[in-house]
Structure formats: structure tokens, C-alpha cells
Amino acid sequence: MATTPRPAPKAEGAIPTTVRFDPGESLEIDQWLMELRTQTGIRWDKAEVIRELLRMARTPDSILRDALTARAQRAGT
């Protein structure tokens, strides 16, 4: 069963954040979003996906958190 993304904060009081992608990465992300939309039936935009991924990574038992930590540790060596 598909669930809808958590709504974006209202413009008033929201803190904007900019994420820049190179053209090739942007195209890959757009293609991935189209696949995600096809699989879920939900039209996610990039901002919704970024917010949701960050929410998921902040959970204590997150696989994403573990993967980011491992990547940071590899980059630091």
C-alpha cells in the first residue's frame, strides 16, 4: 500500500536549502525519481525525496546512517 510523502513545510518559517547536482547526476536522479513514481504510484519531487531520505537517515537504527558512517570512515583513511 502506497503512502504519501510527508508534506513540505509552509513557506513562512521554512528554511531553504540548496543542493547542487552536475548535469549527469541530475539526469540520473530524474530517471530514478521516474522509476520511484512508477513503482509507488506517488509523484515525489526532488525536495520531498531529499527530506524523506534525511528523515530516514536520522533514525537510530538506520541502514542509511550506517552506510554514511562507513563511507565517511573510508574517506577519512
N, CA, C and O atoms as a printed pandas DataFrame, in Angstrom:
     atom_number atom_name residue_name chain_id  residue_number  x_coord  y_coord  z_coord
0              1         N          MET        A               1    0.840   -1.179    0.000
1              2        CA          MET        A               1    0.000    0.000    0.000
2              3         C          MET        A               1    0.885    1.243    0.000
3              4         O          MET        A               1    1.761    1.372    0.855
4              5         N          ALA        A               2    0.672    2.154   -0.938
5              6        CA          ALA        A               2    1.477    3.360   -1.049
6              7         C          ALA        A               2    1.021    4.406   -0.039
7              8         O          ALA        A               2   -0.170    4.576    0.219
8              9         N          THR        A               3    1.983    5.084    0.511
9             10        CA          THR        A               3    1.677    6.197    1.399
10            11         C          THR        A               3    2.219    7.453    0.768
11            12         O          THR        A               3    3.185    7.412    0.007
12            13         N          THR        A               4    1.600    8.565    1.084
13            14        CA          THR        A               4    2.043    9.820    0.501
14            15         C          THR        A               4    3.190   10.391    1.322
15            16         O          THR        A               4    3.272   10.146    2.526
16            17         N          PRO        A               5    4.081   11.152    0.681
17            18        CA          PRO        A               5    5.178   11.779    1.393
18            19         C          PRO        A               5    4.658   12.771    2.432
19            20         O          PRO        A               5    3.567   13.320    2.288
20            21         N          ARG        A               6    5.429   12.986    3.449
21            22        CA          ARG        A               6    5.094   13.996    4.454
22            23         C          ARG        A               6    5.081   15.355    3.766
23            24         O          ARG        A               6    5.988   15.646    2.986
24            25         N          PRO        A               7    4.090   16.193    4.029
25            26        CA          PRO        A               7    4.004   17.476    3.324
26            27         C          PRO        A               7    5.185   18.394    3.641
27            28         O          PRO        A               7    5.762   18.342    4.728
28            29         N          ALA        A               8    5.520   19.217    2.682
29            30        CA          ALA        A               8    6.587   20.202    2.868
30            31         C          ALA        A               8    6.133   21.251    3.876
31            32         O          ALA        A               8    4.937   21.508    4.013
32            33         N          PRO        A               9    7.079   21.852    4.575
33            34        CA          PRO        A               9    6.693   22.918    5.491
34            35         C          PRO        A               9    6.151   24.113    4.719
35            36         O          PRO        A               9    6.508   24.329    3.561
36            37         N          LYS        A              10    5.305   24.870    5.354
37            38        CA          LYS        A              10    4.783   26.088    4.730
38            39         C          LYS        A              10    5.951   27.039    4.486
39            40         O          LYS        A              10    6.936   27.018    5.225
40            41         N          ALA        A              11    5.847   27.863    3.462
41            42        CA          ALA        A              11    6.936   28.764    3.092
42            43         C          ALA        A              11    7.318   29.680    4.253
43            44         O          ALA        A              11    8.499   29.937    4.484
44            45         N          GLU        A              12    6.334   30.162    4.969
45            46        CA          GLU        A              12    6.619   31.054    6.094
46            47         C          GLU        A              12    7.291   30.258    7.206
47            48         O          GLU        A              12    6.717   29.300    7.725
48            49         N          GLY        A              13    8.476   30.646    7.562
49            50        CA          GLY        A              13    9.202   29.971    8.620
50            51         C          GLY        A              13   10.058   28.810    8.155
51            52         O          GLY        A              13   10.857   28.292    8.934
52            53         N          ALA        A              14    9.915   28.387    6.909
53            54        CA          ALA        A              14   10.732   27.282    6.390
54            55         C          ALA        A              14   12.143   27.785    6.096
55            56         O          ALA        A              14   12.332   28.946    5.734
56            57         N          ILE        A              15   13.107   26.926    6.250
57            58        CA          ILE        A              15   14.498   27.273    5.987
58            59         C          ILE        A              15   14.906   26.614    4.671
59            60         O          ILE        A              15   14.936   25.387    4.580
60            61         N          PRO        A              16   15.221   27.415    3.653
61            62        CA          PRO        A              16   15.588   26.834    2.362
62            63         C          PRO        A              16   16.993   26.244    2.401
63            64         O          PRO        A              16   17.876   26.747    3.097
64            65         N          THR        A              17   17.180   25.179    1.650
65            66        CA          THR        A              17   18.490   24.549    1.496
66            67         C          THR        A              17   18.678   24.243    0.019
67            68         O          THR        A              17   17.768   23.741   -0.641
68            69         N          THR        A              18   19.844   24.545   -0.486
69            70        CA          THR        A              18   20.129   24.302   -1.897
70            71         C          THR        A              18   21.046   23.101   -2.029
71            72         O          THR        A              18   22.044   22.986   -1.317
72            73         N          VAL        A              19   20.705   22.214   -2.938
73            74        CA          VAL        A              19   21.556   21.078   -3.272
74            75         C          VAL        A              19   21.859   21.194   -4.757
75            76         O          VAL        A              19   20.948   21.261   -5.582
76            77         N          ARG        A              20   23.133   21.218   -5.090
77            78        CA          ARG        A              20   23.531   21.364   -6.490
78            79         C          ARG        A              20   24.004   20.017   -7.037
79            80         O          ARG        A              20   24.733   19.284   -6.369
80            81         N          PHE        A              21   23.577   19.706   -8.260
81            82        CA          PHE        A              21   23.969   18.480   -8.943
82            83         C          PHE        A              21   24.592   18.842  -10.276
83            84         O          PHE        A              21   24.209   19.832  -10.901
84            85         N          ASP        A              22   25.560   18.032  -10.715
85            86        CA          ASP        A              22   26.061   18.256  -12.068
86            87         C          ASP        A              22   25.016   17.694  -13.042
87            88         O          ASP        A              22   24.147   16.927  -12.628
88            89         N          PRO        A              23   25.087   18.061  -14.317
89            90        CA          PRO        A              23   24.040   17.645  -15.263
90            91         C          PRO        A              23   23.833   16.137  -15.341
91            92         O          PRO        A              23   22.691   15.681  -15.405
92            93         N          GLY        A              24   24.903   15.358  -15.338
93            94        CA          GLY        A              24   24.758   13.908  -15.432
94            95         C          GLY        A              24   24.081   13.327  -14.201
95            96         O          GLY        A              24   23.207   12.467  -14.312
96            97         N          GLU        A              25   24.485   13.799  -13.028
97            98        CA          GLU        A              25   23.875   13.317  -11.791
98            99         C          GLU        A              25   22.406   13.715  -11.723
99           100         O          GLU        A              25   21.565   12.936  -11.274
100          101         N          SER        A              26   22.103   14.923  -12.168
101          102        CA          SER        A              26   20.717   15.385  -12.173
102          103         C          SER        A              26   19.846   14.495  -13.059
103          104         O          SER        A              26   18.722   14.153  -12.694
104          105         N          LEU        A              27   20.370   14.126  -14.215
105          106        CA          LEU        A              27   19.642   13.236  -15.125
106          107         C          LEU        A              27   19.412   11.870  -14.473
107          108         O          LEU        A              27   18.317   11.315  -14.562
108          109         N          GLU        A              28   20.450   11.326  -13.816
109          110        CA          GLU        A              28   20.312   10.041  -13.118
110          111         C          GLU        A              28   19.235   10.117  -12.033
111          112         O          GLU        A              28   18.431    9.198  -11.876
112          113         N          ILE        A              29   19.231   11.215  -11.294
113          114        CA          ILE        A              29   18.247   11.390  -10.223
114          115         C          ILE        A              29   16.846   11.490  -10.816
115          116         O          ILE        A              29   15.911   10.877  -10.300
116          117         N          ASP        A              30   16.692   12.255  -11.893
117          118        CA          ASP        A              30   15.379   12.369  -12.544
118          119         C          ASP        A              30   14.882   11.007  -13.012
119          120         O          ASP        A              30   13.706   10.685  -12.845
120          121         N          GLN        A              31   15.773   10.205  -13.598
121          122        CA          GLN        A              31   15.381    8.869  -14.054
122          123         C          GLN        A              31   14.989    7.988  -12.874
123          124         O          GLN        A              31   14.010    7.246  -12.949
124          125         N          TRP        A              32   15.750    8.067  -11.785
125          126        CA          TRP        A              32   15.439    7.293  -10.581
126          127         C          TRP        A              32   14.092    7.712  -10.002
127          128         O          TRP        A              32   13.308    6.867   -9.569
128          129         N          LEU        A              33   13.824    9.022   -9.995
129          130        CA          LEU        A              33   12.530    9.509   -9.489
130          131         C          LEU        A              33   11.382    8.987  -10.340
131          132         O          LEU        A              33   10.324    8.647   -9.809
132          133         N          MET        A              34   11.577    8.920  -11.654
133          134        CA          MET        A              34   10.533    8.372  -12.524
134          135         C          MET        A              34   10.275    6.902  -12.188
135          136         O          MET        A              34    9.125    6.466  -12.156
136          137         N          GLU        A              35   11.338    6.143  -11.939
137          138        CA          GLU        A              35   11.185    4.742  -11.539
138          139         C          GLU        A              35   10.446    4.642  -10.203
139          140         O          GLU        A              35    9.566    3.799  -10.031
140          141         N          LEU        A              36   10.814    5.509   -9.264
141          142        CA          LEU        A              36   10.163    5.529   -7.952
142          143         C          LEU        A              36    8.675    5.847   -8.104
143          144         O          LEU        A              36    7.834    5.227   -7.452
144          145         N          ARG        A              37    8.357    6.800   -8.953
145          146        CA          ARG        A              37    6.955    7.158   -9.193
146          147         C          ARG        A              37    6.190    5.985   -9.796
147          148         O          ARG        A              37    5.048    5.718   -9.423
148          149         N          THR        A              38    6.834    5.287  -10.736
149          150        CA          THR        A              38    6.199    4.130  -11.368
150          151         C          THR        A              38    5.958    3.024  -10.348
151          152         O          THR        A              38    4.888    2.416  -10.332
152          153         N          GLN        A              39    6.942    2.761   -9.502
153          154        CA          GLN        A              39    6.838    1.695   -8.501
154          155         C          GLN        A              39    5.809    2.006   -7.416
155          156         O          GLN        A              39    5.094    1.114   -6.960
156          157         N          THR        A              40    5.736    3.269   -7.005
157          158        CA          THR        A              40    4.882    3.622   -5.855
158          159         C          THR        A              40    3.547    4.238   -6.246
159          160         O          THR        A              40    2.601    4.227   -5.459
160          161         N          GLY        A              41    3.468    4.774   -7.455
161          162        CA          GLY        A              41    2.260    5.486   -7.839
162          163         C          GLY        A              41    2.156    6.864   -7.196
163          164         O          GLY        A              41    1.106    7.504   -7.246
164          165         N          ILE        A              42    3.250    7.314   -6.595
165          166        CA          ILE        A              42    3.279    8.620   -5.922
166          167         C          ILE        A              42    4.216    9.537   -6.691
167          168         O          ILE        A              42    5.320    9.138   -7.064
168          169         N          ARG        A              43    3.776   10.756   -6.923
169          170        CA          ARG        A              43    4.604   11.736   -7.618
170          171         C          ARG        A              43    5.442   12.500   -6.591
171          172         O          ARG        A              43    5.003   13.515   -6.051
172          173         N          TRP        A              44    6.638   12.005   -6.334
173          174        CA          TRP        A              44    7.577   12.657   -5.419
174          175         C          TRP        A              44    8.358   13.700   -6.204
175          176         O          TRP        A              44    8.726   13.461   -7.354
176          177         N          ASP        A              45    8.612   14.840   -5.604
177          178        CA          ASP        A              45    9.552   15.762   -6.238
178          179         C          ASP        A              45   10.890   15.634   -5.513
179          180         O          ASP        A              45   10.974   14.993   -4.465
180          181         N          LYS        A              46   11.926   16.239   -6.070
181          182        CA          LYS        A              46   13.268   16.075   -5.509
182          183         C          LYS        A              46   13.332   16.518   -4.054
183          184         O          LYS        A              46   13.942   15.844   -3.224
184          185         N          ALA        A              47   12.711   17.638   -3.745
185          186        CA          ALA        A              47   12.758   18.141   -2.367
186          187         C          ALA        A              47   12.109   17.148   -1.403
187          188         O          ALA        A              47   12.627   16.924   -0.309
188          189         N          GLU        A              48   10.988   16.556   -1.793
189          190        CA          GLU        A              48   10.325   15.568   -0.937
190          191         C          GLU        A              48   11.222   14.362   -0.707
191          192         O          GLU        A              48   11.312   13.854    0.411
192          193         N          VAL        A              49   11.882   13.907   -1.755
193          194        CA          VAL        A              49   12.754   12.739   -1.642
194          195         C          VAL        A              49   13.947   13.054   -0.741
195          196         O          VAL        A              49   14.312   12.244    0.111
196          197         N          ILE        A              50   14.550   14.219   -0.925
197          198        CA          ILE        A              50   15.693   14.595   -0.087
198          199         C          ILE        A              50   15.277   14.697    1.377
199          200         O          ILE        A              50   15.980   14.200    2.257
200          201         N          ARG        A              51   14.137   15.339    1.644
201          202        CA          ARG        A              51   13.649   15.432    3.036
202          203         C          ARG        A              51   13.396   14.051    3.622
203          204         O          ARG        A              51   13.764   13.783    4.766
204          205         N          GLU        A              52   12.770   13.173    2.844
205          206        CA          GLU        A              52   12.448   11.836    3.345
206          207         C          GLU        A              52   13.709   11.006    3.577
207          208         O          GLU        A              52   13.801   10.301    4.582
208          209         N          LEU        A              53   14.673   11.075    2.675
209          210        CA          LEU        A              53   15.923   10.341    2.864
210          211         C          LEU        A              53   16.658   10.829    4.110
211          212         O          LEU        A              53   17.209   10.022    4.859
212          213         N          LEU        A              54   16.670   12.135    4.335
213          214        CA          LEU        A              54   17.320   12.669    5.532
214          215         C          LEU        A              54   16.587   12.238    6.795
215          216         O          LEU        A              54   17.225   11.944    7.806
216          217         N          ARG        A              55   15.261   12.196    6.755
217          218        CA          ARG        A              55   14.493   11.689    7.904
218          219         C          ARG        A              55   14.862   10.236    8.195
219          220         O          ARG        A              55   15.085    9.853    9.343
220          221         N          MET        A              56   14.920    9.444    7.138
221          222        CA          MET        A              56   15.247    8.030    7.286
222          223         C          MET        A              56   16.664    7.856    7.843
223          224         O          MET        A              56   16.894    6.986    8.683
224          225         N          ALA        A              57   17.605    8.669    7.386
225          226        CA          ALA        A              57   18.990    8.562    7.840
226          227         C          ALA        A              57   19.146    8.982    9.299
227          228         O          ALA        A              57   20.091    8.558    9.963
228          229         N          ARG        A              58   18.239    9.804    9.801
229          230        CA          ARG        A              58   18.342   10.280   11.190
230          231         C          ARG        A              58   17.806    9.289   12.205
231          232         O          ARG        A              58   17.978    9.504   13.405
232          233         N          THR        A              59   17.169    8.222   11.778
233          234        CA          THR        A              59   16.656    7.258   12.749
234          235         C          THR        A              59   17.823    6.453   13.321
235          236         O          THR        A              59   18.766    6.130   12.599
236          237         N          PRO        A              60   17.763    6.129   14.606
237          238        CA          PRO        A              60   18.904    5.459   15.261
238          239         C          PRO        A              60   19.319    4.135   14.623
239          240         O          PRO        A              60   20.509    3.821   14.605
240          241         N          ASP        A              61   18.392    3.361   14.107
241          242        CA          ASP        A              61   18.721    2.054   13.538
242          243         C          ASP        A              61   18.755    2.077   12.013
243          244         O          ASP        A              61   18.485    1.067   11.364
244          245         N          SER        A              62   19.084    3.215   11.457
245          246        CA          SER        A              62   19.001    3.407   10.011
246          247         C          SER        A              62   20.151    2.756    9.248
247          248         O          SER        A              62   21.322    2.933    9.585
248          249         N          ILE        A              63   19.797    2.006    8.223
249          250        CA          ILE        A              63   20.797    1.449    7.311
250          251         C          ILE        A              63   21.501    2.591    6.579
251          252         O          ILE        A              63   22.698    2.514    6.305
252          253         N          LEU        A              64   20.756    3.648    6.266
253          254        CA          LEU        A              64   21.364    4.799    5.595
254          255         C          LEU        A              64   22.410    5.453    6.488
255          256         O          LEU        A              64   23.490    5.810    6.019
256          257         N          ARG        A              65   22.099    5.612    7.766
257          258        CA          ARG        A              65   23.061    6.196    8.711
258          259         C          ARG        A              65   24.325    5.342    8.756
259          260         O          ARG        A              65   25.437    5.868    8.708
260          261         N          ASP        A              66   24.150    4.023    8.850
261          262        CA          ASP        A              66   25.302    3.121    8.893
262          263         C          ASP        A              66   26.140    3.233    7.625
263          264         O          ASP        A              66   27.369    3.245    7.689
264          265         N          ALA        A              67   25.477    3.315    6.474
265          266        CA          ALA        A              67   26.195    3.420    5.202
266          267         C          ALA        A              67   26.952    4.746    5.105
267          268         O          ALA        A              67   28.082    4.779    4.618
268          269         N          LEU        A              68   26.339    5.832    5.564
269          270        CA          LEU        A              68   27.013    7.130    5.539
270          271         C          LEU        A              68   28.210    7.140    6.482
271          272         O          LEU        A              68   29.262    7.683    6.145
272          273         N          THR        A              69   28.054    6.543    7.662
273          274        CA          THR        A              69   29.152    6.462    8.621
274          275         C          THR        A              69   30.313    5.660    8.036
275          276         O          THR        A              69   31.469    6.071    8.135
276          277         N          ALA        A              70   30.004    4.516    7.428
277          278        CA          ALA        A              70   31.046    3.688    6.824
278          279         C          ALA        A              70   31.752    4.426    5.690
279          280         O          ALA        A              70   32.971    4.335    5.547
280          281         N          ARG        A              71   30.998    5.140    4.905
281          282        CA          ARG        A              71   31.597    5.896    3.795
282          283         C          ARG        A              71   32.495    6.999    4.318
283          284         O          ARG        A              71   33.582    7.219    3.784
284          285         N          ALA        A              72   32.052    7.700    5.361
285          286        CA          ALA        A              72   32.875    8.761    5.969
286          287         C          ALA        A              72   34.161    8.189    6.538
287          288         O          ALA        A              72   35.225    8.794    6.411
288          289         N          GLN        A              73   34.065    7.021    7.167
289          290        CA          GLN        A              73   35.252    6.391    7.740
290          291         C          GLN        A              73   36.237    5.975    6.651
291          292         O          GLN        A              73   37.448    6.126    6.814
292          293         N          ARG        A              74   35.718    5.450    5.540
293          294        CA          ARG        A              74   36.600    5.081    4.417
294          295         C          ARG        A              74   37.267    6.310    3.815
295          296         O          ARG        A              74   38.442    6.267    3.450
296          297         N          ALA        A              75   36.520    7.404    3.712
297          298        CA          ALA        A              75   37.057    8.628    3.114
298          299         C          ALA        A              75   38.113    9.257    4.019
299          300         O          ALA        A              75   39.017    9.946    3.543
300          301         N          GLY        A              76   37.995    9.019    5.319
301          302        CA          GLY        A              76   38.930    9.602    6.267
302          303         C          GLY        A              76   40.237    8.833    6.384
303          304         O          GLY        A              76   41.163    9.286    7.057
304          305         N          THR        A              77   40.320    7.687    5.743
305          306        CA          THR        A              77   41.545    6.886    5.871
306          307         C          THR        A              77   42.425    7.011    4.650
307          308         O          THR        A              77   43.493    6.402    4.594
